[in-house]
Amino acid sequence: KNEKVVCIQDDSFNNGFKGMLFIFDANNLVFDINNYNLSSNINPNVIESVIDIALEISKYGREGKKVGTAFIIGSSDILNFSKQLIINPFEYIERDKKNIVDSNIRETIKEFSQLDGVFMIENDGTILSCGTYIDIDTTDLLLHHGLGTRHRNCAAITSKTDSIAIVVSSSGGKVRIFKDGKIIMNI
């Protein structure tokens, strides 16, 4: 805490620069879930796992292609605002074998992130569905221009339920976290 981190990058990354120097304030690098009151009824390990997966998808995409996806975490009432677009690949898997914190299914989650729709995840980390369409009214939202349907629908569901949404933008790879209908963090 209260320290600076200095990173030096040489030209081996072929980024067009001879070298780069980054200086970060360590306080801004550390994500404190409690500061944003995200874990009041959501297991913090679930939030951290979803953010880690979202950041991997944001950085690497899938098989060289950019991927946009979203994760809604909340109680099962989030399903009241959704329709299944495809056969839910998680529907018949045993509950203890479809938890987002399980590293054994991490690659499967990233593979399914290519599907249209979102992941619906219960507070304890159980994946309820993927390839899910959010069916919700977005007319009263005040969001930045340029955010698409995925962002608007995720913001809307967090305004109507006690949930959070973690959205990966397909265009810029930015990860945004929504709560109460608003962006509370950009990563």
Protein Blocks (a to p, Z undefined) as FASTA:
>chain_A
ZZacdddddfklonopabdcddddfklmpccfklnommmmgcfklmmmmmmmmmmmmmno
nghiacddddddddfklmmmcccfbdcfklmgcfklmcfklmklmmmmmmmmmpgcdddd
dfkopafbghiacdddfklpccdehiafklmmmmmmmmmpccddddddfklopacddeeh
iafbdZZ
